Amino acid sequence: MTFPNGFLWGASTAAHQVEGNNVSSDWWLREHGHAPSPSPIESPSGDAADSYHRYPEDMRMLADAGLTSYRFSIEWARIEPEKGCVSLAQLDHYRRMVDTARDLGLTPMVTLHHFTNPAWFAREVGWHSPRAVDLFGRFTETALPVLTDVELVCTINEPNMVAIMANSEERDAFLSGGLPSGHPVVTENLIGAHRVSSSILRSAGKQAGWSVATQAYQAEPGFEGAAAEHGRSREDVFLDAAAGDDWIGIQAYTRTKIGADGPVPIPAGAERTLTGWEYYPGALEFGIRRSWERNGVPVYVTENGIATADDARRIDYTAGALEGVERALADGIDVRGYLHWSALDNYEWGSFRPTFGLIGWDPETFERSPKPSLAWLGGVARRNALR
Ligand code: BGC
């Protein structure tokens, strides 16, 4: 089958994971021991992939391969490094990124918040405070000049993971394997911030949505109720909050089975990726269907991929995930694009070891090397068909 006309084929990144030297962010402080971290940090982000300077080359590689879209985030900590102090030069920088994407024929999708906060925001406000809602609205307004030629704007990336990470009371559970539930106050503030930001964006003629991390919570027989309960604060409340949005971003990597004691350990023989997650391409179809059933909102796959050193497994995984997208489309689900995670190997929140990229790079020279999976996905994009 072919995908619908105009279906977007792209790849995603996040500023902090590829740009390098995001020194005014809360993550940078954490990486250097100046702020508490919920999980151990193996290495700091440093120069990351130096995509702050090399983005034209990165985007060109995606476009040359045949892709038609690039999702990237703009960094609040660079644009507003101190409260109320806005850097026009940084706004220009991101504006140039949008222009570069357009010049290369890539439809830009811009994320306003991808996990990192300005250090001042984390110190003085934080997502526990209702003041976060207005401050994020104000940042959205500040960012509008970057978005002049952008239609698709993602307000907040994986708000459910932000709420989960904020649930400090349950951090021990996180470290021992299962994800804690979403922090209720943080959840409420994130939803509030999304609403305020979306309405500003919509008034400016943009299509606004947010992207949710789906975990394919699958019930062991007899534990359907437990699985539903488990998914509620970790996922469903965020999918439900998207009702009425222009679109929703679905992000999927693996599944979690739920049994008598909650999450069931991954069986000993199962294939695992470099993040330790079960290799499970079916996660994407599961996430798309769950979202569609709950909110009926058009879907962009904003992240899907695999951390592996074996690029053939990346191709296999992605083909498996796309077969699921084909089935969803055949059932009438409005899926409008597939953006792979990630364009580049990147800083995986504490370590560079899990490599998700379609493009690798030399840690000393930053020289890029496209992997066979980039040409493969570009071929899918050119055909607008998996095979
Ligand atoms: C995030 C990315 C991350 C990826 C793989 C998503 O949770 O949005 O920042 O690198 O998954 O872990």
Boltz pocket constraint, residues with backbone or C-beta under 6 A from the ligand:
constraints:
  - pocket:
      binder: B
      contacts: [[A, 14], [A, 17], [A, 157], [A, 158], [A, 161], [A, 213], [A, 251], [A, 303], [A, 341], [A, 347], [A, 348], [A, 349]]
      max_distance: 6.0
